[in-house]
């Protein structure tokens, strides 16, 4: 009699079927350009004739020894990512805990926090980027001026508040806006993780006399550990590949100037650094993550 496949085996097959389109897309559409871009880094590409002339490691030497801007921007981006990561994870978890509670209009607020994903995709972002206000909204650094440029700061000043207090309130509002923009996917993932925790576990904890604080640290947080790991990797990746950061702008600018070989070199160096940082973070955090079947 043929042995029936285990639950783990069936789940693995289902998971593989979901990622199969991306696997096929990578090998059919991305693998060749990826290999060619690596070849470009060791050559000088003539954009007029598309001819390659081998120059060895000259592009890499230029990136690290001659181009002072590239190394400086790499270090700056690393600092920004390290600074943003804890804030995004903590903010998204707190908002998810609040939205996961049963209260009137909870569905509306979930949609509100998901709006940045809708706005920043497809034709919507193209239309919004044509507008001055939306341009500030999407441009990263300039988005911090959104509240300052309009009535918010002026209204606070007219209430008689001191300039220092007004500045503190405005900066806080800008920080919350920026965190909300960066945390929408993480919030949804945390909500999904919270809703996957069986209520019977909390009921048993209440019978044993656990407080809300104890239930969070002994039930919620440990069972959210895999989601925290996913959000950590996603947040790192999202920050690194954002077209608003200066390193990505340098890479794109070199390509626009037809310096394809040097642009590919900068991109590959950046790719290796991203992979190293994410790999180290995954290795360190994953050792403390336990996966619980429920």
Secondary structure, 3 states (H helix, E strand, C coil): CCCCCCHHHHHHHHHHHHHHHHHHHHHHHHHHHHHHHHHHCCEEEECCCCEEEECCCHHHHHHHHHCHHHHHHHHHHHHHHHHHHHHHHHHHHHHHHHHCCCCCCHHHHHHHHHHHHHHCCHHHHHHHCCCHHHHHHHCHHHHHHCCCCCHHHHHHHHCCCCHHHHHHHHHHHHHHHHHHHHCHHHHHHHHHHHHCCCHHHHHHHHHCCCCHHHHHHHHHHHHCHHHHHHHHHHHHHHHHHCCCCHHHHHHHHHHHCCCHHHHHHHHHHHHHHHHHHHHHHHHHHHCCCCCCCC
